[in-house]
């Protein structure tokens, strides 16, 4: 359970419940970044990054799948894990979330971009 206290507002709460889940948080300006995954310890697990507005009752801005398991070697039963790196930029009244792989991988996007208007 995450409780967010913003000046002049009632506390907002956000909860995650899963027997196989995990999560971590970061704050950038007025945006709460929540990285979470389901299926820990399994090859089916995928990670997501969710961005929530701290100044608007944790309204969801974006939810992006930030990892993939891909079988790249047919002789190896274990798939490879590919994780995106997140870069956050604020410019011209917008926040841009850029998710990129360290190197391109056939079959999955090399980059994902989400752009949201600040204060709106």
N, C-alpha and C positions, 0 to 999 in steps of 0.2 A: 504494500500500500504506500503510495506517495501522496503526501499532503503538501499542497502549495499555498503559501500565505502571500497575498498581494496586498499592498497598502490600500485601505479603504474598502476591502472586499471580504466576503466570507471565505474561509478556507475551501479550496477545491481538492477533491481526492480522485486519484486514479489508481486502479488496482490491477494486478496481473495474478492469475491463478492457474497453475499447471504443475502437474507432478514432474514433468520433464522440461520445464521452462527455466529461463534465466533472463536477467536484464541488467542494464547499467544505464546511468543517466548522466547528462551534462547540460549546462545552461549556457546559451549564447544570447546575450542581450535579453530580450523578452521571450525567448524561445526555449522550451524544454525539449531536449533531444533524448529520446528513449530508444536504446538498442535492446532488442529482445529476440529471443529464439525459442522454438519449441522442438522437442525431440532430442534433447541433450544426450550425447553419447551414442547417437544413431546416425546412419548415413542419410536418413530422411530429414534431418534437422535443417532448417533454413533460418537465417537471421534477417531481421527487419530493422529499419530505423524509422521511427515515427517522430514527427515534429509537432509539438503542441504549443499553443499560444498561452503564455503565463498571464497576460492581461485580459483575456477573454474566456474565462472559465475552462481552460484547457481545450479550446477548440482545436480539432485536428487540422493541420495544414497539409501534411503529406505523410504517406506510409510507403516506404520503398523496400523491396526485397534486396538485401545487401550481401547475400552470399548464395552460392550455388555449389552443389556437388555434381561433378561431371566426370563420367568415365572416359578417360582419354587414352588409356592403354588396354586393348582387348585381352592382353595376357595377364593383366593385374585385376583381380576382383574388386579391389578397393578403389572407389572414385577419388578424384582430386578435389580439394576444396578451393574455391575461388572467392575471395572477399573483396568488396569494393572499399576504396578509401573515400572518405567524405571531406569535401572542402565547402565551407560556408562563407559567402561573400554578401555584404550589404552595400548596395550602391543604387543611387537614383530612385529611392523610395521602394526598392524591392530587396528581398533576400533570395539569393540563389543557392540551392543545394546541388553540388556537383558530385556524383558518385562515379568513380572511375577505377578500372582494373589497372594493375601495375603493367600488364602486357595483355594485348588482345587475345581472346580465346574464341575459336569458332563455335557458333551456336548460342552464345550469350552476348548481350550488348556490352560493348567496351566502355560505354559511358551512359549515365542516366542523369537528366537534369530536371529539377523541379524549381519553379520560380513563383514566389508569392509576394503579393503587395503588402508592404509594412503598414500596420495600423488599420487594416481593412478587413 
